[in-house]
Amino acid sequence: MPFVDSHLHFWLLAHPGHEWPTPATLAGWTLADRARDIWVPTGRRGLDPRQLYVGPRLAQRAHVQAPRTAFAFTTTAITIADRKWHFPASLPDQSRIEVEQTGFFTDRRDRVERISGETLWMQQPGWRNNLIGYDTLSRTLAADKGRLFFANSLAFLHEPGQFFIDPESGKHYYKPRVDENMTRLQAVLPRLEMLVSTAGSYDRPVADLDFVGIAFRHTSWLESSSAEGYASQQSGSYLAGWIPDFPSDPIRDCSLGCWAFETRRNRWQQQSAAVQAAAATESRSNRPNLPSWGRSQCESAMIRRQTKAAWANVSQDYKEQAANLVTHAAGTIMTHNDISGFPYDGIDVGWGWGTNDPGGSGAYRSRACGYYDQPGNHVHDTPTILRDTVVAGNRVHRVKTWFADGRAIYHLWKQP
């Protein structure tokens, strides 16, 4: 019989007076740099989230865009080829500086370890994981349309709506937008990575999960701030950890797939969400106010239903995430949604590329990467549970504003 997650239910009953960690509210803003119009609030030491909400809007981390032609990529580092970009070597807190690239369908990130002369030594294993697979950081499929950024330094704080946090001093720097009055406006720093998570199993799914009249706000996923970086593969999935049998020259030998990459394809990690449910039946939501940085969509659900909702302002940080993604789910009904303002796809269903369909995918048999030669990558003889999806009556507009790959509505898998 289906059941509602008893652990969550009884935990709430047993802890009615529990004090949940609340977001940190920043107030008392004063002008710290008049020439640059940069403000700081009353200090809050030790807080170092990746997001800052100023009023109702998500601020952007301080960053600058750099031309890819100014740099060369190696297996351990980035080499500066243009003298105009030597200045990062003089910046403090170099291990907090991040490199980000948006390519054809990935949004990849890694942190600098140190900078010496013309070389930015990158943190591992995040850097090497970003060099293998497809649309990699060193060889993006977007070619000269790939965008490269440096982020998370006070020196990069130039544009209105950007911020920088110095957790040791407790200073939170912000450059306001033209319509913001910092003497009146409050800002919020998230303190949690997740708000609600529940999971059942295939034979005992979570049942009748219904969110109505609840606003979920202010979370910050932090793994990409670690040495793992964010080795994005597509829509919230990523590589992590030290991968065995790593190629000696990944840029040359694994920028379009290779054996080391294919061994990990069924072991990708999935970015967590503010609200997530796995193995659930009859899950519903109406107008959830989810955080703007991104939302985990890869669910192993029996039935997932969302109807008559407006979806906006998600996937604004991790831009490669689809607004709505259904993978292993049966009987999904997605109707009468207004889906707008997304950097990537609006509605995606499937995404198996045929590898898990009965008989497997001929494309992956013929490639030199040898997908089916890898342990664990089986040729299946039965269908997945994906079937009976209904996508109808949705208004999908102003999507795909950032990436060339994908579709407004995108389907890649067999589905009865």
C-alpha positions in Angstrom: 0.0 0.0 0.0 1.2 3.5 -0.7 2.2 5.5 2.4 3.1 9.1 3.4 6.7 9.3 4.6 6.3 8.3 8.2 9.7 9.5 9.3 8.9 13.0 8.3 5.4 12.8 9.7 6.4 11.5 13.1 9.4 13.7 13.4 7.1 16.7 13.1 4.8 15.3 15.7 7.6 14.6 18.1 9.2 18.0 17.6 6.3 20.6 17.6 8.5 23.3 19.2 11.6 22.7 17.1 13.3 25.9 16.1 14.2 25.6 12.5 17.3 27.5 11.3 16.1 30.7 9.7 17.7 32.7 7.0 20.0 35.6 8.1 18.4 38.9 7.5 20.8 41.7 6.6 20.0 45.3 7.5 21.7 48.5 8.6 23.3 49.1 5.3 26.0 51.8 5.1 28.0 53.1 2.1 31.4 51.5 2.1 32.8 52.7 -1.2 31.2 55.9 -2.5 33.1 55.9 -5.9 31.9 52.4 -6.7 28.5 52.7 -4.9 29.2 49.6 -2.8 27.3 49.1 0.5 27.7 46.8 3.5 25.2 45.8 6.2 25.7 45.0 9.8 28.2 42.2 9.9 27.3 38.5 10.1 30.5 36.4 10.4 30.9 32.9 9.3 28.1 32.9 6.7 29.2 32.1 3.2 26.2 31.0 1.0 26.3 31.2 -2.8 23.1 33.3 -2.9 21.9 36.6 -1.6 18.3 37.8 -2.0 17.9 41.6 -2.0 14.2 42.4 -1.5 12.3 39.9 -3.7 15.2 39.5 -6.2 18.2 37.2 -6.5 21.5 39.0 -6.5 24.4 37.8 -8.7 27.8 36.9 -7.3 30.5 39.4 -8.3 31.9 38.2 -11.6 33.5 39.4 -14.8 33.3 37.9 -18.3 36.7 37.1 -20.0 37.5 36.2 -23.6 38.4 32.5 -24.0 41.1 33.5 -26.4 43.0 35.1 -23.5 43.6 31.7 -21.9 44.9 28.2 -22.6 43.8 25.1 -20.7 45.9 22.2 -19.4 45.1 19.1 -17.3 45.9 20.9 -14.1 45.7 24.6 -14.7 44.6 27.6 -16.8 47.4 29.6 -18.4 47.0 33.3 -19.0 48.0 34.2 -22.6 46.9 37.8 -22.6 48.8 40.2 -20.3 45.6 42.2 -19.7 44.4 39.3 -17.5 47.4 39.0 -15.3 45.8 41.0 -12.5 44.1 38.0 -10.7 47.6 37.0 -9.5 47.6 40.1 -7.2 44.2 39.4 -5.7 43.7 38.1 -2.1 41.9 34.9 -1.1 42.8 33.3 -4.4 41.4 29.9 -3.3 37.9 31.4 -3.2 38.0 32.6 -6.8 35.9 30.6 -9.2 36.1 29.9 -12.9 32.7 29.3 -14.7 31.9 28.4 -18.3 28.6 28.2 -20.0 28.8 26.1 -23.2 26.4 24.3 -25.5 24.4 22.7 -22.7 26.6 22.7 -19.6 27.3 25.3 -16.9 30.7 24.2 -15.4 32.6 25.6 -12.4 35.7 25.0 -10.4 37.7 26.9 -7.8 41.3 28.2 -8.1 43.8 26.7 -5.8 46.5 29.4 -6.2 47.8 31.7 -8.8 51.5 32.0 -9.6 52.6 34.2 -12.4 50.6 33.4 -15.5 49.2 30.1 -14.1 46.0 29.5 -12.3 46.3 26.1 -10.6 42.9 24.6 -10.2 41.4 22.6 -7.3 41.0 18.9 -7.7 39.1 16.7 -8.4 36.7 19.4 -9.8 39.0 20.6 -12.5 39.8 17.2 -14.0 36.2 16.1 -13.9 35.3 19.2 -15.9 37.7 18.1 -18.6 36.0 14.8 -19.6 32.7 14.0 -21.3 30.9 16.3 -23.7 30.8 20.1 -23.8 33.8 20.3 -21.5 35.3 23.3 -19.9 38.4 23.1 -22.0 36.7 22.2 -25.3 33.1 23.4 -25.3 30.8 22.4 -28.2 29.7 26.0 -28.3 33.1 27.0 -29.8 33.7 30.7 -29.8 30.2 31.2 -28.4 31.1 29.6 -25.1 31.3 32.1 -22.2 34.0 32.2 -19.6 33.7 34.0 -16.3 35.8 34.7 -13.2 33.7 35.1 -10.0 33.8 35.6 -6.2 36.2 38.4 -5.6 35.6 41.9 -4.4 37.7 43.1 -7.4 35.0 41.7 -9.7 32.2 43.7 -8.1 31.3 46.3 -10.8 27.7 45.7 -11.9 24.5 46.7 -10.1 22.8 43.7 -8.5 26.1 41.9 -7.7 27.4 40.9 -4.3 30.6 39.6 -2.6 30.8 37.9 0.8 33.9 37.9 3.0 33.0 35.4 5.7 36.0 36.0 7.9 35.4 39.7 8.3 31.6 39.3 8.2 31.3 41.9 5.5 28.7 41.5 2.7 29.3 43.8 -0.2 26.5 44.8 -2.5 26.1 47.2 -5.4 22.5 48.2 -5.6 20.3 48.4 -8.7 19.1 51.8 -9.7 15.6 51.3 -8.2 16.9 50.0 -4.8 17.1 52.2 -1.7 19.5 50.5 0.6 18.4 52.5 3.7 15.0 50.7 3.5 15.7 47.4 1.8 16.4 44.1 3.6 18.4 41.3 2.2 18.4 37.6 3.1 21.3 35.1 3.3 20.1 31.4 3.1 21.3 29.0 5.8 19.9 25.7 4.6 20.6 23.6 1.5 17.3 21.8 1.5 13.8 22.5 3.0 11.8 19.3 2.3 13.0 15.9 1.1 11.0 12.7 1.1 11.4 9.4 -0.6 9.6 6.1 -0.8 10.4 3.0 -2.8 9.1 1.4 -5.9 6.8 -1.0 -4.0 6.0 1.6 -1.2 5.8 5.0 -2.8 5.1 8.2 -0.9 1.4 8.9 -1.5 -0.8 12.0 -1.8 1.9 14.6 -1.2 0.2 17.9 -1.7 1.8 21.4 -1.2 -0.9 24.2 -1.2 -0.4 27.8 0.0 3.2 27.3 1.1 6.0 29.5 -0.1 9.4 27.8 -0.2 12.2 30.3 -0.1 15.9 30.9 0.5 18.2 27.9 0.2 21.8 27.6 -1.1 23.4 24.4 -2.4 27.1 24.5 -1.4 28.9 21.6 -2.9 30.1 23.7 -5.9 32.0 25.8 -3.4 34.2 22.8 -2.5 37.1 21.2 -4.3 34.5 19.2 -6.3 33.4 22.3 -8.1 30.5 21.6 -10.4 31.4 19.3 -13.3 28.0 19.8 -15.0 26.7 17.2 -17.4 23.2 18.6 -18.0 20.2 19.8 -16.1 21.6 19.4 -12.5 23.5 16.2 -13.0 27.3 16.3 -12.4 30.5 14.2 -12.0 32.1 14.0 -8.5 34.9 12.2 -6.8 38.2 10.7 -8.1 37.5 8.8 -11.3 39.6 5.7 -11.8 41.6 5.0 -15.0 41.6 8.7 -15.8 43.2 9.5 -19.2 46.6 11.0 -19.2 45.6 13.7 -21.6 41.8 14.2 -21.0 41.6 17.3 -23.2 42.9 15.4 -26.2 41.3 12.0 -25.5 38.1 12.7 -23.6 36.5 15.9 -24.8 34.0 13.9 -26.9 33.5 11.0 -24.5 35.9 8.2 -23.5 36.0 5.0 -21.5 36.7 6.7 -18.2 33.7 8.9 -18.7 31.4 6.1 -19.7 32.1 4.1 -16.6 30.6 7.0 -14.6 27.5 7.7 -16.7 25.2 5.7 -14.4 26.9 7.2 -11.3 26.3 10.8 -11.9 25.3 12.9 -8.9 22.2 15.0 -8.9 22.0 18.5 -7.4 19.7 18.6 -4.5 16.6 20.7 -4.5 14.9 22.9 -2.0 11.9 20.6 -2.2 12.2 17.1 -3.6 10.3 13.9 -3.6 11.4 10.5 -5.0 9.3 7.4 -5.5 6.1 9.3 -5.0 2.6 8.9 -6.4 0.0 11.7 -6.8 2.4 14.5 -5.9 0.9 18.0 -6.6 2.0 21.6 -6.2 0.4 24.9 -6.9 2.5 28.0 -7.5 5.5 26.9 -5.4 7.9 29.8 -4.8 11.1 27.8 -5.2 14.6 29.4 -4.9 16.0 31.0 -8.0 19.3 29.2 -8.1 17.9 26.0 -9.6 15.7 23.1 -8.9 16.4 19.3 -8.9 14.2 17.7 -11.5 15.5 14.2 -11.8 12.9 12.2 -9.9 12.3 8.5 -9.6 8.6 8.9 -9.2 5.6 6.7 -10.0 3.3 9.6 -10.7 4.2 13.3 -10.6 1.5 15.8 -11.3 1.7 19.5 -11.5 -1.2 21.5 -12.9 -2.2 25.2 -13.2 1.0 26.7 -12.0 3.2 29.6 -13.0 6.9 28.8 -13.2 9.4 31.7 -13.3 12.8 32.7 -12.0 14.3 29.3 -11.4 17.5 28.1 -13.0 18.9 31.6 -12.8 22.2 30.5 -11.2 22.8 27.0 -12.5 21.6 28.0 -15.9 21.8 24.5 -17.6 18.8 23.2 -15.7 15.5 22.6 -17.4 12.5 24.3 -15.9 10.7 20.9 -15.6 12.4 17.5 -16.2 10.6 14.2 -15.9 12.9 11.1 -16.2 11.8 7.8 -14.6 8.1 8.5 -14.0 4.8 7.0 -15.0 1.5 8.8 -15.6 2.9 12.3 -15.3 0.3 15.0 -16.1 1.7 18.4 -16.9 -1.1 20.8 -18.0 -2.0 24.5 -18.0 1.4 25.7 -16.7 2.8 29.1 -17.6 6.6 28.4 -18.1 8.7 31.4 -19.0 11.9 33.2 -18.4 14.4 30.3 -18.4 17.9 30.0 -19.8 17.5 26.4 -20.9 14.5 24.2 -21.8 10.9 24.6 -20.6 9.7 21.0 -20.4 11.9 17.9 -20.8 10.8 14.3 -20.7 12.9 11.2 -20.9 16.6 12.0 -21.5 17.8 8.4 -21.7 19.1 8.8 -25.2 18.0 5.2 -25.7 20.7 3.7 -23.5 18.2 2.1 -21.1 15.6 1.1 -23.7 15.2 -2.6 -24.5 18.0 -3.6 -26.8 20.0 -0.5 -26.0 21.1 2.3 -28.3 22.8 1.7 -31.6 24.6 5.0 -31.4 26.3 4.0 -28.1 27.3 0.7 -29.6 29.1 2.3 -32.5 31.0 4.9 -30.5 34.7 4.4 -29.5 33.7 5.3 -25.9 32.3 1.8 -25.5 29.3 2.5 -23.3 28.1 -1.1 -23.2 31.5 -2.4 -22.5 31.6 -0.7 -19.1 30.7 -2.6 -15.9 27.2 -1.7 -14.9 26.1 -0.3 -18.2 23.8 -3.2 -19.2 21.7 -3.8 -22.3 18.2 -3.9 -20.9 15.5 -6.2 -22.1 12.5 -4.6 -20.4 11.2 -1.0 -20.6 11.7 1.6 -17.9 8.6 2.8 -16.0 8.4 6.0 -18.2 5.1 5.9 -19.9 1.7 7.7 -20.3 3.0 11.2 -20.0 0.6 14.0 -20.8 1.9 17.4 -21.7 -0.9 19.7 -22.9 -2.2 23.2 -22.8 1.0 24.7 -21.4 2.3 28.2 -22.3 6.0 27.9 -22.9 7.8 31.2 -23.8 11.0 33.1 -23.4 13.0 29.9 -22.8 16.4 28.9 -24.1 17.8 32.4 -23.6 21.3 31.1 -22.9 22.1 27.8 -24.6 21.9 26.7 -28.3 21.2 23.0 -27.4 17.7 21.7 -26.5 14.1 22.6 -27.2 11.3 24.4 -25.6 9.7 21.0 -25.2 12.3 18.2 -25.5 11.9 14.4 -25.5 14.6 11.8 -25.7 13.5 8.3 -24.9 11.1 5.6 -25.8 7.8 6.1 -24.1 4.6 4.2 -24.6 
